[in-house]
Amino acid sequence: MTAVAMPNRDRIVRVRFSGLRTAADVQLDCEPMNVLIGPNGVGKSTLIEGLEILHKIASSDFVRALNDEHGGSTRLLRHGAPNVRLGVDLCDDSTSMSYDIILVPRGGSLIIEYETLMSSDEILLARDGAKLVLGTGVAQGSQPGPITAKMSALTALSMVSPDVRRMTAALAGIEVHVPFATQTRWFGPGMVPERNMRTDNLIQATGRVDRGGANLANAFHALRNRPDWSDTLETIKLVVDDDITDVTTPATAGGGNIGLVVTYRVAGSVPAFGLSDGTLALLALIAVTRLDDSESPRSLLVVDEPDLHLDPGTVGQVVALLEQCSARQPVVIATHSDRLLDCLSEPARSIILCDLDEQRRLRIRRPDRALLERWLDQYRGIGDLRAEGYDELVFPLPTLRAAENT
């Protein structure tokens, strides 16, 4: 498997959350790959959702989505917290920027109260309510019209300021994947999304795999038309099944749509509706890691439970794909799979244990490298160690802030 290196691209290297459910005050360093583990209910999904909210800030529809899709203050605001704060740091090979936003409750909704955008130590913009102050790095003629509590300053200025446009593109480049929609018809009415991985696609250009994988046929149509398709096919044979001879996207009889068909040396051609859940999930993961051609280059890849539906024997190959992807942009995944942890090439650098303190605040801890190495003399990996109940012994409690990385 090979990957096309994409140097000097903007990467989301750090994110900050406070007042977001269990994430009372959390800072997460994202590079190069982070694997979130921990019991149910501690806040791994909160971190995943927080990353999706950061992604949506780049949209002109942000506040509506924040309240309609994420539940506003009713679902997001931590009990007793005055506001929700989100922040992000990005960098390329030479420069860096940071952005922070404060959301305050109004009834059951959240609205924007405060925003700052900084480059190094220079303030590019500061927004306090409806008041917007621009730094010298932003053209003074860029002042937009009145800004409302439902409008992000980033979207208001992105067309006229290269710095603002850079941050907006980086936020748009956060790509979050939840488990793929592999459901089949026999699950019953209401159990299968109208658009899912098994349905045909109206043919259209795509640069990414949609959440849930519903555009998988279009994604493979794009991959087949790239010069590295032969390499992608070799990856499919290695990861999915070496009996596969081709993956095609033939037009359907009615025209205008394409389907996904996998051809096996022995079994012949199998359309998407006849593929196993695991095969569809593996094909989608391969497409995710190899397809990054959208207008906003991917700045951070987030995958929740990438091991779902997979045979344990294939998990190592998936880990290799994701680690390879992390050479181009940071990767954050959440998992309960001990097998996945055992396959990591650098567990001390990658794994983050999520748990709650006595006030039910999320804290995140990395393993002590020296302690972990001693324990791994006796165990296959940290997954094996965790299965025996000894994982807490290699994750020291933080000495300063309970929510900071150590």
FENJOCOR-V197765 format. One record per backbone hydrogen bond with DSSP energy under -1.0 kcal/mol. NH is the residue of the N-H (numbers start at 1). CO is the residue of the C=O. E is the energy in kcal/mol with one decimal. If there is no record, write none. Layout:
NH/CO/E
NH/CO/E
//
This chain:
11/91/-2.4
12/299/-2.1
13/89/-1.9
14/89/-1.4
15/28/-2.2
16/87/-2.5
17/26/-2.6
18/85/-2.1
20/23/-1.8
21/76/-1.8
23/20/-2.5
24/22/-2.3
26/17/-3.2
27/403/-1.1
28/15/-2.7
30/13/-2.4
34/331/-2.7
35/350/-2.6
36/333/-3.4
37/352/-2.6
42/39/-1.0
47/43/-2.0
48/44/-2.0
49/45/-2.8
50/46/-2.5
51/47/-1.9
52/48/-1.7
53/49/-2.4
54/50/-2.1
55/51/-1.9
56/52/-1.9
58/55/-1.2
59/56/-2.1
62/59/-1.4
65/61/-2.4
66/62/-2.9
67/63/-1.8
68/64/-3.3
69/65/-1.8
70/65/-1.3
72/66/-1.8
74/108/-1.2
75/71/-1.0
76/72/-2.3
77/73/-1.1
78/19/-2.3
81/78/-2.2
84/103/-2.7
85/18/-2.8
86/101/-2.3
87/16/-2.2
88/99/-2.5
89/14/-2.8
90/97/-2.8
91/11/-1.9
92/95/-2.1
97/90/-2.4
98/118/-2.5
99/88/-2.5
100/116/-2.1
101/86/-2.6
102/114/-2.7
103/84/-3.1
104/111/-2.4
106/109/-2.4
109/106/-1.9
111/104/-2.4
112/149/-2.5
113/102/-2.7
114/102/-1.4
115/127/-2.0
116/100/-2.2
117/125/-2.3
118/98/-2.8
119/122/-2.6
122/119/-2.6
124/117/-3.1
125/117/-1.6
126/133/-2.4
127/115/-3.2
128/131/-2.6
129/113/-3.7
131/128/-2.0
133/126/-3.0
135/124/-3.0
138/135/-1.6
142/139/-2.4
143/140/-1.2
151/148/-1.8
156/152/-1.8
157/153/-1.6
158/154/-1.4
160/157/-1.5
161/157/-1.6
165/161/-2.6
166/162/-2.0
167/163/-1.9
168/164/-2.7
169/165/-2.4
170/166/-1.9
171/167/-2.4
172/168/-2.4
173/169/-1.3
174/171/-1.6
175/300/-3.0
177/302/-2.9
181/212/-2.2
182/180/-1.7
187/184/-2.0
188/185/-2.2
191/188/-1.8
197/181/-1.6
199/196/-1.4
201/258/-3.1
203/256/-2.2
213/210/-2.2
216/213/-1.5
219/215/-2.5
220/216/-2.4
221/217/-2.0
222/218/-2.1
223/219/-2.2
224/220/-2.6
226/223/-1.6
229/226/-1.5
232/228/-1.9
233/229/-2.8
234/230/-1.9
235/231/-2.0
236/232/-2.2
237/233/-2.3
238/234/-2.2
239/235/-2.8
240/236/-2.8
241/236/-1.2
244/241/-1.7
245/263/-3.0
246/263/-1.4
248/261/-2.7
252/257/-2.3
255/252/-1.2
258/201/-2.6
259/250/-2.3
261/248/-2.5
262/270/-2.7
263/246/-2.9
264/268/-2.7
265/243/-2.8
268/264/-1.2
270/262/-3.0
272/260/-1.8
274/271/-2.0
275/272/-1.4
280/276/-2.2
281/277/-2.5
282/278/-2.5
283/279/-2.5
284/280/-2.4
285/281/-2.3
286/282/-2.4
287/283/-2.3
288/284/-2.6
289/285/-2.2
290/286/-1.5
291/287/-2.1
293/207/-2.3
299/173/-1.5
300/173/-1.2
301/330/-2.6
302/175/-3.0
303/332/-2.3
304/177/-3.0
305/334/-2.7
308/305/-1.6
310/307/-2.0
314/311/-2.3
318/314/-1.7
319/315/-2.6
320/316/-2.0
321/317/-2.1
322/318/-2.4
323/319/-2.8
324/320/-2.3
325/321/-2.1
326/322/-1.7
327/324/-1.3
328/325/-2.0
329/325/-1.6
331/32/-2.0
332/301/-2.8
333/34/-2.7
334/303/-1.5
335/36/-2.3
341/337/-1.5
342/338/-2.0
344/341/-1.1
350/346/-1.6
351/347/-2.4
352/35/-2.8
353/365/-3.2
354/37/-2.9
355/363/-2.0
357/361/-2.0
360/357/-2.1
362/22/-3.1
363/355/-2.7
365/353/-2.2
368/394/-3.0
372/368/-2.9
373/369/-2.4
374/370/-1.7
375/371/-2.2
376/372/-2.5
378/375/-1.9
385/381/-2.1
386/382/-2.5
387/383/-2.3
388/384/-1.1
389/386/-1.7
390/385/-2.1
393/390/-1.3
394/391/-1.6
404/401/-1.5
//
